[in-house]
Amino acid sequence: MPRFTVIIPCYKVQGFLRECLDSVLGQCHRDIEVIAVDDCSPDGSGAILDEYAARDDRVRVLHLAENAGLGRARNAGLPHATGDYLLFLDSDDTLTPGALRALADRLTETGDPDVLVFDYARTYWWGGTRRNVLAHVLTEAGDGTFTAAEHPEILDLLMVVWNKVYRRGFVEAGGFTFPPGYYEDTPWTFPVLLSAERIAVLDRICLNYRQRRQGNILSTTSRKHFDVHQQYERVFAFLDQRPELASWRPFLHAKMGEHCLDILAKPDRLPPSDKAEFFHRTAELFRAHKPEGARVPAELRVLEQGYAVYQARRQTGRATRELGRRARRVRTAAAGKLGRVRSAARAYRPLDPDLAVYSAFSHRGVLGDPAAIYHAARRIAPGLRGVWVLKDEEQVPLLPADVEHVLLGSAAYRRVTERATYFVNNVNWPGAVRKRPGSVHIHTHQGTPLKYMGADLLDKPGARYGVDVPQMLRRADRWVYSLVANLHSERVWERAYPCHFTSARTGSPRNDALVRARPGDGAAFRLRHGIPAEHTVVLYAPTRRDYRRGGHVDRFDPARLAADLGAGHTLVVRLHPSLATGPARGFGLAELHRRGVLVDATGEPHVEEVMLAADVLITDYSALMFDYANLDRPIVVHADDWAAYAASRGAYFDITAEAPGPVTRSYPELARLLASGNWRDEESGRRRAAFRERFCQFDDGRAAERVVRTLMLGEPMPDPASAPGGRAVAAGHDLLTSS
């Protein structure tokens, strides 16, 4: 008996069907059977199914004599199912890699619940990906099992059949089947979830929900939407048969009203001639099933007041919104004019010589090089007032209580940026920030560059997609100093940003903590994540890919790596910061972290802490390797797609030829290397020493102090080449060099 039966109804999907089947049959969890139902499809879908069945005995094909529709095609597959659990997959959607393994593990962990709800992502025809906006419902449901009454929020999720797996015994005992029609998921999902005694959730994206360019049948303008009324009649009929569920009637009554009004409100759903009829049928259904004494929510009372009232409210709402838009345009224009007048007046006010404004990573908090400079300034020059720019209120609770801040775009933000003498940032300031004579803009960058940056992107159209390079350079024209940690960076920045700045050979301020690292400095991170002190911590830090929309590509299964590392090891994964808030972590990483398979450090604000806790770094082309090299700990470069990466993004040198340690080209090769221990042999040490000599030249542990003393206070200070422990590159070189 297989663990899963995957039922796939097929109708006119020959362009998508192979991708769907491959996503199922290619899963690492192979204990499955696939029942594919050819719903008398007029295209080549049936032949494709037969082809797959001929070469994989896990596939069984049913050819229906006539078109039955999606629900009844699923019903046709149900009697043939032998798996413990049922998964209904639409034939233009796909499972994500490792989805079935994650589902199987979660089912075992929760003791085989009746229903397991998982997450999904919408994948658009133009290449975009967007995670389910209600994913937090899964996170908040907890680790155990529950009923719908205990967590009614589960009913707020999209009422579809394909974001769940169902225990076959539970489905058979309940007699659940799909009705005919276009909203067939409604009278399946509500009865199933209300009847389930044990529901569990998996906070992982297991399915890609394809958004076709022309949409599905329910996103088109037609009378097919009238089917929703009959489907809710079936839901209420189910309640009539189950008196113990009578308490759900008010909830479902409101849900029905909300659902129907939502269909009516969308201009592309119903022909104008049918809107009044749809409203009247909805109102009739609403009256017929209204529970005695039930309070009608304010937004649904229009169903009791009539279509004329509904139309009037819609028209009033549109008029109000238009007036609001006009008022906002007037206010914005007036504010802009007033702001220009005030800015012109303030331009004549002297700069405040003791005011420094800081920002990092597009105003995300006290982070990176700017944070290191800020802390050094507070220690060395307490008379300097440091103010941080934050993007929004969400970052405020993360700040220490004594850190002064302003919100981007606020009046306070305008005041400090108009009068500050010092500007410190690792990202370009917004265009509205003027460079006043006498102000000092210090640009720290975000590490040593391997991939193309700035003007060099002009020859890489894929990598510069959405990037306005000329505007980027205009903003870089404000730089006075560009900080560098090595001569390589100095040469690259002067080429990539052909502007009038001075390169400052200060070292990277954020790396001071790495250069000065002492035994035990990573203990706080280990303790916070429950990592045993004796474990070898393996940090895996991949970068984003420009040849893939969204930037995320799974190079290998991190769960497999964690297992292959074996006892006594902890795998820590840190994705590129640009992927921290997107769907990338939902494709398994967050779930593996929850289960203790690995540690997801993507959300850790201070990457220096993560590096200090690691014993070895595995990366591909991330700039993190240049910083980590300061620790003089082993580095492995996993370069299985180097040719594609270099061609799409561009690289300043071949990292596979000048790597700081061993280079692997496939996962089996990586696993063998880690098992052999050769990642820390004498040859690895030799490569790392050469790499450090070249790319950690100016990192001597005093970079932040050097920035404050030499660039802000104008004091003399030894340059890195002559400082204790400094790595000289040439006799007599100067700290400052003009571009």
Residue pairs with C-beta under 8 A, 6 or more apart in sequence:
1 82
1 83
1 84
2 31
2 32
2 33
2 58
2 82
2 83
2 84
3 29
3 31
3 32
3 83
3 84
3 85
3 104
3 107
4 29
4 31
4 32
4 33
4 83
4 84
4 85
4 86
4 87
4 100
4 103
4 104
4 165
5 32
5 33
5 34
5 35
5 77
5 81
5 82
5 83
5 85
5 86
5 87
5 168
6 24
6 32
6 33
6 34
6 35
6 87
6 89
7 35
7 37
7 74
7 77
7 78
7 81
7 86
7 87
7 88
7 89
8 20
8 21
8 24
8 34
8 35
8 36
8 37
8 89
8 90
8 91
9 37
9 39
9 70
9 73
9 74
9 76
9 77
9 90
9 91
10 17
10 36
10 37
10 38
10 39
10 41
10 45
10 46
10 49
10 73
10 91
11 39
11 40
11 41
11 45
11 67
11 70
11 73
11 91
12 41
12 42
12 43
12 45
13 20
13 41
13 43
13 45
13 91
13 92
14 41
14 43
14 44
14 45
14 48
16 91
16 92
16 210
17 45
17 48
17 49
17 91
17 92
18 48
19 94
20 89
20 90
20 91
20 92
20 93
20 94
21 34
21 36
21 48
21 49
21 52
21 59
23 94
23 95
23 96
23 208
24 32
24 34
24 89
24 95
24 100
25 34
25 52
25 56
25 58
25 59
26 97
27 95
27 97
27 98
27 99
27 100
27 101
28 97
28 98
28 100
28 101
28 557
28 560
29 100
29 101
29 103
29 104
30 58
31 104
32 58
32 83
32 100
33 58
33 59
33 60
33 81
33 82
33 83
34 58
34 59
34 60
35 60
35 62
35 77
35 80
35 81
36 49
36 52
36 53
36 59
36 60
36 61
36 62
36 91
37 61
37 62
37 64
37 73
37 74
37 76
37 77
38 45
38 46
38 49
38 61
38 62
38 63
38 64
39 64
39 67
39 68
39 69
39 70
39 73
40 63
40 64
40 65
40 66
40 67
40 68
45 91
46 61
46 63
49 59
49 61
50 61
52 59
53 59
53 60
53 61
60 80
62 76
62 77
62 80
64 73
64 76
68 76
68 180
69 180
69 181
69 184
70 90
70 178
70 184
71 178
71 179
71 180
71 181
71 184
71 188
72 178
72 180
74 88
74 161
74 178
75 177
75 178
78 86
78 171
78 177
81 168
83 168
84 112
84 167
84 168
85 103
85 107
85 116
85 165
85 166
85 167
85 168
86 165
86 166
86 167
86 168
86 171
87 103
87 162
87 165
87 166
88 161
88 162
89 95
89 162
89 207
90 162
92 210
92 212
93 162
93 207
93 208
93 209
93 210
94 207
94 208
94 210
95 206
95 207
95 208
96 121
96 205
96 206
96 207
96 208
96 587
96 588
97 554
97 557
97 587
97 588
98 557
98 559
98 588
99 118
99 204
99 206
99 207
101 559
102 202
102 204
102 206
102 588
102 591
103 116
103 118
103 165
103 202
103 206
105 595
106 116
106 200
106 202
106 591
107 113
107 116
107 165
107 200
109 595
110 116
110 144
110 145
110 198
110 200
111 145
111 198
112 167
113 145
113 167
113 196
113 198
113 199
113 200
114 166
114 167
114 170
114 195
114 196
114 197
114 198
114 199
115 164
115 165
115 166
115 167
115 170
115 192
115 193
115 196
115 198
115 199
115 200
116 164
116 165
116 199
116 200
116 201
116 202
117 138
117 154
117 157
117 163
117 164
117 199
117 200
117 201
117 202
118 138
118 163
118 164
118 165
118 201
118 202
118 204
118 205
118 206
118 207
119 131
119 132
119 135
119 138
119 163
119 202
119 203
119 204
119 205
119 206
119 586
120 132
120 162
120 163
120 205
120 206
120 207
120 208
120 209
121 129
121 130
121 131
121 132
121 205
121 207
121 208
121 209
121 583
121 586
121 587
122 129
122 130
122 131
122 132
122 209
122 211
123 129
123 208
123 209
123 210
123 211
124 130
124 211
125 210
125 211
125 212
125 213
126 213
127 549
127 550
128 549
128 550
129 208
129 549
129 550
129 582
129 583
130 583
131 205
131 582
131 583
131 586
132 157
132 158
132 205
134 156
134 157
134 158
135 203
135 586
137 153
137 154
137 156
137 157
137 201
138 201
138 202
138 203
139 203
140 153
141 151
141 153
141 154
141 201
142 151
143 594
144 200
145 198
145 199
145 200
146 198
146 199
146 200
147 196
147 197
147 198
147 199
148 154
148 155
148 193
148 194
148 196
148 199
151 199
152 251
154 193
154 199
154 201
155 190
155 193
155 251
155 255
157 163
159 185
159 186
159 189
159 190
160 185
160 189
161 178
161 185
161 188
161 189
162 207
162 209
163 207
164 189
164 192
166 176
166 192
170 196
171 192
174 191
174 192
174 195
176 188
176 191
176 192
177 188
178 184
178 187
178 188
179 187
179 231
179 234
181 227
181 230
181 231
182 217
182 218
182 224
182 225
182 227
183 218
183 227
183 228
183 231
184 231
186 228
186 231
186 232
186 234
186 235
186 259
187 231
187 232
187 234
187 235
187 238
190 235
190 238
190 252
191 235
191 238
193 199
194 242
194 245
194 248
195 242
195 245
202 591
203 586
203 590
203 591
203 594
204 586
204 587
204 588
204 590
204 591
205 583
205 586
205 587
205 588
214 220
217 224
218 224
218 225
219 268
219 269
220 268
220 269
221 268
221 269
221 270
221 271
222 270
222 271
223 270
223 271
223 274
225 263
225 269
225 270
225 278
226 274
226 278
226 281
228 259
228 260
228 263
229 260
229 281
229 282
229 285
232 252
232 256
232 259
232 285
232 289
233 285
235 252
235 256
236 249
236 252
236 289
238 245
239 245
239 246
239 248
239 249
239 252
249 289
249 291
249 294
250 291
250 294
253 286
253 289
253 290
253 291
253 294
254 297
254 300
256 285
256 286
256 289
257 282
257 286
257 297
257 300
257 303
258 299
258 300
260 278
260 282
260 285
260 286
261 282
261 299
261 300
261 302
261 303
263 269
263 270
263 278
264 270
264 275
264 278
264 279
264 282
265 314
270 278
276 307
279 303
279 307
279 310
280 307
282 303
283 303
283 304
283 306
283 307
286 300
286 303
286 304
287 303
287 304
290 296
296 303
296 304
302 309
302 310
302 313
339 414
342 414
343 414
343 418
343 434
346 418
346 419
347 418
347 434
347 436
349 418
349 419
351 419
351 420
351 421
351 436
351 438
351 439
352 385
352 419
352 420
352 421
353 421
354 383
354 384
354 385
354 421
355 384
355 385
355 387
355 416
355 419
355 420
355 421
355 422
356 374
356 377
356 384
356 385
356 386
356 387
356 420
356 421
356 422
356 423
356 424
356 712
357 386
357 387
357 388
357 389
357 416
357 417
357 420
357 422
357 423
357 424
358 366
358 370
358 371
358 373
358 374
358 386
358 387
358 388
358 389
358 424
358 425
359 370
359 388
359 389
359 424
359 425
359 426
359 427
359 429
360 366
360 367
360 368
360 369
360 370
360 371
360 425
360 426
360 427
361 367
361 368
361 426
361 427
361 446
361 577
362 391
362 427
363 389
363 390
363 391
363 395
363 408
364 390
364 391
364 395
365 388
365 390
365 395
365 398
365 399
365 605
366 374
366 388
366 399
366 400
366 403
367 605
367 606
368 426
368 444
368 446
368 510
369 426
369 444
369 445
369 446
369 483
369 508
369 509
369 510
369 704
370 424
370 425
370 426
370 444
371 510
372 509
372 510
372 512
372 513
372 703
372 704
373 424
373 442
373 444
373 509
373 704
373 707
373 708
374 386
374 388
374 424
375 704
376 509
376 704
376 705
376 707
376 708
377 384
377 386
377 708
377 712
378 384
378 386
380 705
380 708
380 709
380 713
381 708
381 712
381 713
384 422
384 712
385 404
386 404
387 404
387 405
387 406
387 416
387 420
388 399
388 403
388 404
388 405
388 406
389 405
389 406
389 407
389 408
389 413
389 417
390 396
390 399
390 405
390 406
390 407
390 408
391 407
391 408
392 407
392 408
393 407
396 405
398 605
399 405
406 412
406 413
406 416
407 413
408 430
417 423
417 429
417 433
418 434
418 436
420 439
421 438
421 439
421 440
422 439
422 440
422 442
422 712
423 429
423 433
423 439
423 440
423 441
423 442
423 478
424 442
424 444
425 441
425 442
425 443
425 444
426 443
426 444
426 445
426 446
427 446
428 443
428 472
428 475
428 476
429 441
429 475
429 478
431 471
431 474
431 475
433 478
435 441
435 477
435 478
439 480
440 480
440 481
440 711
440 712
441 478
441 479
441 480
441 481
442 479
442 480
442 481
442 483
442 504
442 707
442 711
442 712
443 476
443 479
443 481
443 482
443 483
443 501
444 483
444 508
444 509
445 482
445 483
445 484
445 489
445 493
446 623
447 508
447 623
447 624
447 626
447 627
448 485
448 486
448 488
448 489
448 508
448 623
448 626
448 627
448 695
449 489
449 492
449 493
449 496
449 623
449 652
450 621
450 623
450 626
450 651
450 652
450 653
450 655
451 463
451 543
451 621
451 649
451 650
451 651
451 652
452 460
452 463
452 496
452 649
452 650
452 651
452 652
453 492
453 493
453 496
453 497
454 469
454 472
454 473
454 476
454 493
454 496
454 497
455 469
455 473
455 495
455 496
455 497
455 498
456 495
456 496
456 650
457 463
457 464
457 467
457 469
457 650
458 464
458 469
459 650
460 546
460 648
460 649
460 650
462 546
462 547
462 648
462 649
463 546
463 648
463 649
463 650
465 546
473 497
473 498
473 499
476 497
476 499
476 501
477 499
477 500
479 497
479 499
479 501
480 501
480 502
481 501
481 502
481 503
481 504
481 711
481 736
482 490
482 493
482 494
482 497
482 501
482 502
482 503
482 504
482 739
483 504
483 506
483 507
483 508
483 509
483 703
483 707
484 490
484 493
484 503
484 504
484 505
484 506
484 698
485 507
485 508
485 511
485 626
485 695
485 696
485 697
485 698
485 699
485 703
486 694
486 695
486 696
486 697
486 698
486 729
487 697
487 729
488 652
488 694
488 695
490 503
490 505
490 737
492 652
493 503
493 739
494 503
494 739
497 739
498 739
499 739
500 739
501 739
502 736
502 737
502 738
502 739
503 736
503 737
503 738
503 739
504 707
504 710
504 711
504 735
504 736
505 698
505 719
505 720
505 733
505 734
505 735
505 736
505 737
506 698
506 703
506 706
506 707
506 710
506 711
506 720
506 735
507 698
507 699
507 700
507 702
507 703
507 706
507 720
508 627
508 698
508 699
508 703
509 703
509 704
509 707
510 608
510 627
511 608
511 627
511 630
511 696
511 699
511 703
512 699
512 701
512 702
512 703
512 704
512 705
513 521
513 608
513 612
514 608
514 611
514 612
514 627
514 628
514 630
514 631
514 699
515 630
515 699
515 700
515 701
515 725
516 701
517 612
517 630
517 631
521 612
522 537
522 609
522 611
522 612
522 613
522 614
523 533
523 613
524 609
525 531
525 601
525 604
525 609
525 610
525 612
525 613
526 532
526 533
526 535
526 537
526 613
529 572
529 599
529 601
530 596
531 537
531 570
531 599
531 613
532 570
534 568
535 568
535 569
535 570
536 565
536 568
536 569
536 570
536 615
536 616
537 569
537 570
537 572
537 613
537 614
537 615
537 616
538 561
538 565
538 569
538 570
538 571
538 572
538 614
538 615
538 616
538 618
538 674
539 572
539 573
539 574
539 601
539 610
539 611
539 613
539 614
539 616
539 617
539 618
539 628
540 558
540 561
540 571
540 572
540 573
540 574
540 618
540 619
541 573
541 574
541 575
541 617
541 618
541 619
541 622
541 624
542 555
542 575
542 576
542 619
542 620
542 622
542 638
543 576
543 619
543 620
543 621
543 622
543 623
544 551
544 552
544 576
544 578
544 579
545 551
545 552
545 553
545 641
545 644
545 645
545 648
545 649
546 645
546 648
546 649
547 644
547 645
547 647
547 648
547 649
550 582
550 583
550 584
551 576
551 578
551 579
551 582
551 584
552 575
552 579
552 582
552 583
552 584
552 587
553 641
554 587
555 620
555 638
555 640
555 641
555 667
556 667
556 670
558 571
558 573
558 588
558 589
558 592
558 597
558 598
559 588
559 592
559 597
559 598
560 667
561 571
561 667
561 670
561 671
562 569
562 571
562 592
562 597
562 598
564 671
564 674
564 675
565 571
565 674
570 598
570 599
571 597
571 598
571 599
572 598
572 599
572 601
572 610
572 613
572 614
573 589
573 598
573 599
573 600
573 601
573 602
574 600
574 601
574 602
574 604
574 607
574 610
574 624
575 584
575 585
575 589
575 602
576 622
577 602
579 585
579 602
580 602
580 603
585 600
585 602
589 598
589 600
589 602
590 600
592 598
592 600
593 599
593 600
601 610
604 610
607 624
607 627
608 627
611 617
611 624
611 627
611 628
611 631
612 631
614 628
614 633
615 633
615 634
616 633
616 634
616 635
616 636
616 679
616 680
617 624
617 625
617 628
617 633
617 634
617 635
617 636
618 635
618 636
618 638
618 670
619 625
619 635
619 636
619 637
619 638
620 637
620 638
620 639
620 640
620 641
620 645
621 639
621 642
621 645
621 651
621 655
625 635
625 637
625 660
626 695
626 696
628 635
629 635
629 660
629 688
629 691
629 692
629 695
629 696
630 692
630 696
630 699
632 688
632 692
634 661
634 679
634 680
634 684
634 688
635 659
635 660
635 661
635 688
635 691
636 661
636 662
636 663
636 664
636 670
636 673
636 674
636 679
637 655
637 656
637 659
637 660
637 661
637 662
637 663
637 664
638 663
638 664
638 670
639 655
639 656
639 663
639 664
639 665
640 664
640 665
640 666
640 667
642 654
642 655
642 656
645 651
646 654
656 663
658 690
658 691
659 687
659 691
660 687
660 688
660 691
660 692
661 679
661 684
661 687
661 688
661 691
662 673
662 678
662 679
662 683
662 684
662 687
664 670
664 673
673 679
678 684
692 727
693 727
696 727
697 720
697 727
697 728
697 729
698 719
698 720
698 721
698 726
698 727
699 720
699 727
700 720
700 723
700 724
700 725
700 726
700 727
701 725
702 717
702 720
702 723
703 720
705 717
706 717
706 719
706 720
706 735
709 715
709 716
709 717
710 716
710 717
710 735
719 726
719 733
719 734
719 735
720 726
720 727
721 727
721 728
721 729
721 730
721 731
721 733
722 728
